[in-house]
């Protein structure tokens, strides 16, 4: 347990210094040999601590009259508090292992301090939990600005969205209907002793299956052969909304990592150009398409810089899955809550506007552009669309088909949060 605690604490420390969690965690796990169980535990502790960081910070502040100055000590205590409150290991084991981790990382003099803090938590946990209900940052584990923004924009729905963001995300599969029907794949899963259910949608006949328990993709029947892909149910809406037809020309403007790219090619025989300005991320798109058995023209370019990639020939469809705050997918990426700043949203909206204006030039008359974000903030969604329509008289917003919230798909048990706006050019 000590190896996992220390790996998680190092990851937390890096994230709170501004680093992406996946990068930080992968760096830690590559630096030292870990048993497979230790690696899985380190990931669970890292994700869980960041998911509930507001509550854990609140608890630590009430347990120590002065916050520990040593960042390594703080991170180790936060991880141990997460284990005590949300984990399954025996309390005495967590405390004992955490104290030894503190000794190894921070020095023996801090062992008694760590031991006192953790044992005090076991005595005062109900008192702390009762007090946390009165503090929104502790209760929801989000920054104050995030809570206030959601409440001002979404009213009574905000608290439920915050709560969904702290749940473990489901593992959802997208069935490739060119290879197998969803019902038949469900039967194949059952034959392999795996339990799963179809994901329902009121508007689209999704080929989505939710696994009862997440697992490595190598264990999924038919995965290597392109029979299924891992993709959130909400993300699967995008390719359907584009109304793809055989023979059309399509541009995927921000393609990486390639989930929506592959889905479009599964739905219709189209000529597709996949763009991304990050060559390493674009490589992942190619790897996904190779597994599925489909081809696309791959170009490493900034989609908004038309001179670097566009040949001047208009296309029938554009998918613009725009860079955004990712506020709708925090249960998969809990570090986002603590890395984002409210001022960052202005930067994203400027980037989105630049991409929208550029990609609109690429669309042929009568063609369609689908604007997608994984954000639930109005500035990146409804407000962005209103500004775009004001700038482009030849753009018509089609009736959103995603849900009843005007294109905003709010986070729920079966899917993350997304926004879709479909434009047609006169």
N, C-alpha and C positions, 0 to 999 in steps of 0.2 A: 504493500500500500504506500510506503514512503516514496518509492520512485514515482508513482502516479501523482501523489500529492505535490511533490516537488516540481514535476513537469507541468502540472496544471498551474501552480503558483507562478512559475516563470512565464507561462503563457499569459496569465492575467496581468502580470506586471508589464509585459510588453504591450498588451492591448491598451492598458490605461496610460501608456506612454505614446499611444497613437498608431500602433501597428495593427494591421488586419489580423484577425484571430487565426484564420486558416494558415496564413504564412507563419505566424508566430508559433503555432502548435506544431506544424510540420517541421520547422527548424529545430524545435526542441526534440521531437521524436527521432529525427535523423541524427542528432548529435550524440546520442547514447543508446546502447543496445537495450531494448525493452522486450519482455515477453509479450505475447499477443494480448493476454488478459490485462497486463499493465497498460498497454497502449489504449485499449478500449476504455479502461477506467480513467486514464488521463484525459481522454476526449470528453467523457461524461462529466468529470469534475469541472473541466474548463467551460463547457457549454452551460452546465447547471449554475455555476458560480456567476457567470455573466448574465444569465437569464434572471437571476434573483438578486443581482448585485445591490439594488436599492435597499432591499430588506436586510441583507447581510451587513452592509455599511451602517445601517441604522442600529442593528444589534451590537456591532462592535463598538460603536460610539457610546452606547449605554453600559457596556461592560468594562471599558477602559476610560478612566477619568481624563487621560491624555492619549490621543491617537498615537500608535507606534510610529516612530520616525523612520524606522528601517522599512523600505518598500517591500523587501523580501519577507519580512515578518508579517506585514499587513496582508500580503497576498496569501501566505500560508494559513493565517488565521481565517481569512475569508473562505478559503477552500474547505478548511475543517468545519467551519460553521455551516457551510452548505451541506457537508456530509451529515452532520448531526441533525439538521432540520429536514433535509429532503432525501438523504440516502438510506440504504438498507443495512449497513454494517452496524455492529454493536457499538454503543456509545463508548464503552471503555476502550475498544480497539481503535476507534477513530482518535480519541484523545491521546492514547499512548503513542500511536504512530505519528500523529501530528507533532507532539512534543519532541519526539526523536528527530523528526524532519527539521524542526526549528533549531535544534541543537546542531545538526549537521550543516545547515545552510547559514544560520545567523550566529552560531556560537552558543556554548553551554550556559553562559550567564542568563540567556533569555528563556531557558527551559521553564523555569519556575513561573515566569510571567505568562507564558503561553498556557501552561497547565492551569494557572489560576483563572485566566480568561475563559477557557473552554469549560472548566468545571462550574464556573459562575453561570455560564449560559444554561447548563443543564438544570440548575436550580431556578433560574429566572425566565425560562423560555416562554411560559404562559404570560407572564407579566410583560415581556417584550412584545409578544404577538398581539396582546390587547392594545398596547400603546401604538403599534405600527398601523393599526386600522385607522387611527386618527391622522396619520401622516401619509399623504397620497404618494410621495416618492417611495416610501418604504412599502406601502400597500401594493402598488402596481409595479415597482421596480422599473421606472422610466424617469428620465430627466423631467424637471418641472415644466420646462417650455413645451415639451412634447405632449404632456398631459393637457396643459392649457390649450394648445392648438387644436387637439382633437375635440375637446369639449366645445370649443367655440365654433368649430366647423361641422361637427356631427352630432352635437347635442347629447341626447340620451343614449345614443348608440356607442359613445366613446368608451365608456367603462368596459363594455363587453369586448370591444376590439382590443383594448389594453390587456384584458385577461387572456384572450385567445393567443396573443403574442407571446405569452409565457408558457404555453403548452408545448409538449413534444410534437413535432410535425409528423404527419403520417407519411408513409412511403407509398407513393402512388405510381402506378405503371400506365404507360400509354401503349395500347395494343396496336400493332401494325396490321390493319385489316387486309392488306394485300397478302399477308402470310396466314393469318388466322383470325377468326371472329372472337370477340371478347368472351362469349359464353363457352366457346371451346377451350380458350386459354384458362378460364376458371376451372374447367374440368381437368386440364393438364396439371394445374397447380394442385388440385385435390389429389390427383394420382400420385403426386410427389410429396403428399403429406403436408401441404401448405394451405393455410386458410386465408381467404380473401373475399371481398365483396365488390360488386359493381358500384361505381360512383354515379349517382343520378344527377341530371341537370334538367331544369324545366324548359330550357330553350334549345339545347344542342344535344344530339345523340352521341355523347362522348364514348370513346373507347377506353375508358379509364377504370382501373381496378385498384382498390386499396388493399394492401397487405395487412393482415392482422398484426404481424410482427415484422419490423424492418430486418433486412438481411443483406449480405454482400451480393452484388449483382452476379458474381460468378456462380452462385447457387440457384439462380433463376433459370428454369428450363427455357431454352431457346433464346436467351439473351445474346450470346455470342453470334447467333445466326440472324440477329436483327428482328426477332419476333416481337420483342417488347423493348421499351425504353423507360427510364425513370423520368417522370415529369409531373409536376403538380397539376391537379385537376383544373385550377384556374388558368394556368399557363397554357393548357390544351385548347382553350377557347379561341386563341388568336388565329390559328390557321383556319379554323372553321369560318370565322367571321369574314375572312378575305374573299370568300365565294370564288375559290379557285376553279378554273376550267382548263381542260387539256389544251395544250398549245400556247398558253399564255406565257409572256415574259414577266419575270418577277425579280425584284431586288430585296434582299434581306439586309437592311442598312447597318444594323449593329448585331451581327449574327452570333458571335460567341456567347455561350459554348456550343451552340448548335442544336438545341432541343427543338426550337420552333422551325429551324431550317429543315431538319429531318422530317418533321411532321408535315410540312407543306409538300415535300416530295412524296410522302406516303399517300397524300390525298389526291394528287393529280399529276399527270405527265406534263410538267412545266419546264421551261428553261430558266434556271435560277442563278443569280449572281449573289454570292455571299461576301459581304464586306465586313472588315473589322480592322481597326487601326493598330491593334496589338497582334504582332505576328505569332507569339506563343499561344494566345487564346484562339487565333484563327486556325492554328494547327489542331487544336482540339475539335474544331468544327469538322475538319477533314477526317479526323479519326472516327468521329461519330458517324459521318456519312459512309465511310469505308465499312463500318460494322453493319450498317443498314443496307449497304449495297446500292447506294445512289451517288450520282455525280452532280456537281455544281461548279460554276466558275468561281474560283476563290481569288479575292483581291485584297491585299493589305493596304488599306487606305482610310483616310478620314472621310466618311460619307458626305460630310458637308462641303468638302473641297472637291467640287465636281470635276475640275480640270485634271485631277490626278487619276480619275478612273472612268468617267462617263464618256461614252462615244457619241453622245448627242442624240441617240435613238430613244424616243419615249418608250416606257414600259407599261404593261397593263396593271400591275399590282406592285405596291411597295409596302413592306412591313418595317415600321420604325419602332423597334423595341428600345425606347430611348433611355439613356443614362438618367438615373433619378436617385432620390433619397433612399429607396428600397424600404420605405417605412411599412410596406405591406407584407414583407417577408422576414420580419425580425425573429420569428420563432425558429427559422432555419439559420439565421445569422444574428445571434443576440448581441454581438459586439457592436452592431450598427447603432444600437440605442445609446451607447456611450462614446462612440467615435463621431457621430454626427453633431453638428452645431446648427442652431436655427438659421444662422446667416448662410450656411451651405446651400440652403434651398434656393436662394437667389442665383447662385452660380449654376445650379442644375437647370433652372428655368431659362436662363440665357442660352445655355447649351442646347436645350430642347427646342427653343425658338429658332436657333440657327439651323439645326438639323431639319426641322419641319419646313422652313422656307426653301432650303436647298432641295430636299427630296420632292417637294411639290413640283419643281421644275421638271423632274424626271418622269412624272406621271403623264400618260397620254390622255387626250380628251375622252371622257367617259370612263377613264380608269379610276382606280380606288387606292387610297392610302390609309392604312390602319396605324394609328398612333397608340402605343401601348406603354404603360409604366407599371412598375410593381410598387407604386406609392399610393397612400391613402390621403395625402395632403392636397387640398384644393388648388394651391398655387401651381402644382405640376399637372393638374388634371383639368377640371372644369374651367378654371381661369385661363389656362394655357390655350384651351380650345377656343374660348371666346375671343382671345386676342388674335389667334390665327384666322378665324373667320372674318374678323374686322379688317385684316390685312389683305385677304384674298377673296375678292368678290366672286371668283369662279369656283369657289369651294362650297359644297353642300354637305352638311352633317346628316348622315343617314340615321334613322332611328336605331339607337343602340340595342343590340340583341343580347348583350351579356347578362343583364339582370334588370330589375325594376328601379335601380338607383341612378338612371341616366348614364350608364356605362361604368359606374363604380361597383366593383365586386368586392364587398367587404369581407375581411377574413372570417372564416368559419371553420368548423371541425374538419371538413373534407378538402379545404383549399385555402390558399393564401389570399392576400389582397392584391387586386389588379384594377387597372383602369383601361378601357378600350374606347376609342373614338374612331369611327370609320367615315372618311371623307370621300366624296366623288367629285371629279373635276368636270365642269360643264363642257 
